[in-house]
Amino acid sequence: MGNEKTSVILKDSTANPAPLGLLGFGMTTVLLNIHNAGLYPLGAMILGMGIFYGGIGQIIAGIMEWKKNNTFGTTAFTSYGLFWLTLVALLVLPELGLAQAPGDSAMAAYFIMWGIFTTVMFIGTLKINKKLQFVFASLSVLFFLLAASRITGSTLILRIAGYEGIICGASAIYAGLSQVLGELYKK
């Protein structure tokens, strides 16, 4: 009697954090890239989305993915949340007189590093689903287009990046909302 073993099976009943992360990324990406496409200036709306929804929202989603033991989701959402916070810092710190504005070559290096990271993460999506494959593939292209626009100084490449970024962000919005509605309607 004293040697009986009891096993306990824990059921994860926490919410799926992926839609929060995908929507924070997608909506912020669309809004920034409408600016990159030349349709309106950079302002507080984009910076606010970058800090709160794209930044903090994705970090929260990443931490929630960690609780679900999802290394890919943790790495992706936390990293891209921190991307948004660093991007806002690169724009705001010089305006506050706290740092020198990065030059075009520094920003090109920044976007290239994010492009390399995203390309490796894209390889991870090959084991997940087509929606995320498209999000990560189009995001890789976006980062390299942004780097090319900084290297060349081309506003045409920046505008192309803007329209490509709108498509990338919209695909993340679609992926996030499809998960929310799929859960609700059991499809």
HUQUI-V510964 format. One record per residue. N is the residue number from 1. RES is the residue in one letter. PHI is phi in whole degrees, 0 to 359 (NA if undefined). Layout:
N&RES&PHI  N&RES&PHI
This chain:
1&M&NA  2&G&283  3&N&259  4&E&288  5&K&254  6&T&247  7&S&250  8&V&242  9&I&254  10&L&265  11&K&255  12&D&283  13&S&246  14&T&279  15&A&292  16&N&284  17&P&278  18&A&302  19&P&301  20&L&301  21&G&296  22&L&295  23&L&289  24&G&299  25&F&294  26&G&297  27&M&294  28&T&293  29&T&296  30&V&301  31&L&295  32&L&296  33&N&281  34&I&296  35&H&296  36&N&300  37&A&285  38&G&92  39&L&270  40&Y&200  41&P&284  42&L&290  43&G&206  44&A&299  45&M&297  46&I&291  47&L&297  48&G&297  49&M&297  50&G&297  51&I&286  52&F&267  53&Y&274  54&G&292  55&G&274  56&I&296  57&G&301  58&Q&289  59&I&296  60&I&299  61&A&299  62&G&297  63&I&295  64&M&294  65&E&295  66&W&300  67&K&298  68&K&268  69&N&64  70&N&253  71&T&297  72&F&299  73&G&298  74&T&299  75&T&295  76&A&295  77&F&294  78&T&294  79&S&297  80&Y&288  81&G&298  82&L&289  83&F&303  84&W&298  85&L&294  86&T&291  87&L&298  88&V&298  89&A&299  90&L&298  91&L&274  92&V&271  93&L&305  94&P&296  95&E&294  96&L&273  97&G&75  98&L&264  99&A&198  100&Q&282  101&A&296  102&P&291  103&G&282  104&D&299  105&S&293  106&A&294  107&M&292  108&A&298  109&A&298  110&Y&303  111&F&291  112&I&296  113&M&300  114&W&293  115&G&294  116&I&296  117&F&304  118&T&293  119&T&296  120&V&294  121&M&296  122&F&304  123&I&303  124&G&297  125&T&290  126&L&296  127&K&260  128&I&248  129&N&204  130&K&295  131&K&299  132&L&289  133&Q&300  134&F&294  135&V&303  136&F&288  137&A&295  138&S&291  139&L&290  140&S&301  141&V&301  142&L&302  143&F&299  144&F&289  145&L&294  146&L&296  147&A&297  148&A&298  149&S&294  150&R&286  151&I&293  152&T&268  153&G&74  154&S&278  155&T&287  156&L&297  157&I&297  158&L&297  159&R&295  160&I&299  161&A&302  162&G&301  163&Y&292  164&E&295  165&G&294  166&I&297  167&I&296  168&C&301  169&G&298  170&A&297  171&S&293  172&A&290  173&I&299  174&Y&301  175&A&298  176&G&292  177&L&292  178&S&295  179&Q&290  180&V&298  181&L&291  182&G&299  183&E&294  184&L&295  185&Y&260  186&K&56  187&K&235
